[in-house]
Amino acid sequence: MAALIGVGVDVVDIERFRVSLQRTPTMRERLFTEVELAYVAPMRDPVPSLAARFAAREASMKALGVGLGAFGFHDLWVERAGSGAPSIAVAGRAAELLAERKVAHLHLSLTHGDLVAVAYVVAE
């Protein structure tokens, strides 16, 4: 039986996030991987999905018990399975933190509506 290491949740205000992206156009490339940007590229409005992916990073940090800046934004990203289910991929310092904390898996749930995007992460 797997042990629960931590739980993290994060909520992002979509309009506030939209304004930040508009104000700082380079923010997309600093925060998101090519995989994530390619996923949202065909969307009419990619901002809710990007906000959810940002929330996934924050929720993951919380589940690991670390603060913002513990790993780079490109060290953890959201991928989609063929079924559409989201999952978390890690590299670099994020992968090291998982190993140090003996985290075998990060479970992810994402949702967004008109106003907010939410990510929920369970580390086991």
C-alpha positions in Angstrom: 0.0 0.0 0.0 1.4 3.4 -1.0 1.9 6.1 1.7 0.4 9.5 1.4 3.2 12.0 1.4 1.2 15.2 0.8 -1.7 17.0 -0.7 -1.7 20.3 -2.5 -4.4 22.5 -4.1 -4.1 25.8 -5.9 -6.7 28.1 -7.4 -5.9 30.7 -10.1 -8.1 33.6 -11.1 -8.3 33.3 -14.9 -8.8 37.0 -15.7 -5.9 38.0 -13.4 -3.7 35.4 -15.1 -4.8 36.6 -18.6 -3.8 40.2 -17.7 -0.4 39.0 -16.4 0.2 37.1 -19.7 -0.8 40.1 -21.8 1.3 42.4 -19.7 4.4 40.1 -20.0 4.3 38.2 -23.3 7.5 36.3 -22.5 5.8 34.8 -19.4 4.3 31.9 -21.5 7.7 30.6 -22.5 9.1 31.1 -19.0 6.3 29.2 -17.3 5.3 26.5 -19.8 7.0 23.8 -21.7 6.8 23.3 -25.5 4.5 20.3 -24.8 2.0 22.5 -22.9 2.1 25.3 -25.4 1.6 22.9 -28.3 -1.4 21.4 -26.4 -3.1 24.8 -26.0 -2.1 26.3 -29.4 -5.3 25.2 -31.3 -7.6 26.4 -28.5 -9.8 29.5 -29.1 -8.9 30.7 -25.6 -5.9 28.9 -24.1 -5.7 31.0 -21.0 -8.0 28.8 -18.8 -5.9 25.7 -19.7 -2.7 27.6 -19.0 -4.0 28.8 -15.7 -4.8 25.2 -14.7 -1.3 24.1 -15.7 0.2 26.9 -13.6 -2.0 25.8 -10.7 -0.7 22.3 -11.1 2.9 23.5 -10.5 1.8 25.4 -7.4 -0.3 22.5 -6.1 2.6 20.1 -6.7 5.0 22.3 -4.7 2.5 22.3 -1.9 2.1 18.5 -2.0 5.8 18.2 -1.8 6.0 20.6 1.1 8.2 23.1 -0.7 7.8 26.7 -1.6 7.7 28.6 -4.9 11.2 28.5 -6.5 12.1 25.0 -5.1 12.3 23.9 -8.8 12.1 25.6 -12.2 8.8 25.9 -14.0 10.1 23.7 -16.8 11.0 21.0 -14.3 7.4 20.0 -13.9 4.7 20.0 -16.5 1.3 18.7 -17.4 0.8 16.0 -20.1 -2.3 14.4 -21.5 -2.9 10.7 -22.0 -4.7 9.5 -25.1 -7.8 9.3 -22.9 -7.5 13.0 -22.1 -6.5 12.4 -18.4 -3.9 14.8 -17.2 -0.7 13.7 -15.6 2.4 15.3 -14.2 5.9 14.8 -15.8 9.0 15.9 -14.0 12.7 16.5 -14.7 15.7 18.2 -13.1 15.2 19.5 -9.6 11.6 18.5 -9.4 12.6 14.9 -10.0 15.3 15.2 -7.4 12.7 16.4 -4.8 10.4 13.5 -5.6 13.3 11.1 -5.0 14.4 12.8 -1.8 10.9 12.6 -0.4 10.3 9.1 -1.7 7.4 10.1 -3.9 6.6 7.4 -6.4 3.7 9.2 -8.1 1.9 12.6 -8.2 -1.8 12.2 -8.9 -3.4 15.2 -10.6 -6.9 16.6 -11.1 -7.5 19.8 -13.1 -10.6 21.8 -13.7 -11.5 25.3 -14.8 -14.6 27.4 -15.3 -15.3 30.9 -16.3 -13.6 32.5 -13.3 -11.0 30.1 -11.8 -8.7 27.2 -12.6 -8.0 24.6 -9.9 -5.4 21.9 -9.6 -5.4 19.2 -6.9 -2.3 17.1 -6.4 -1.7 14.0 -4.2 1.8 12.8 -3.6 2.2 9.2 -2.8 
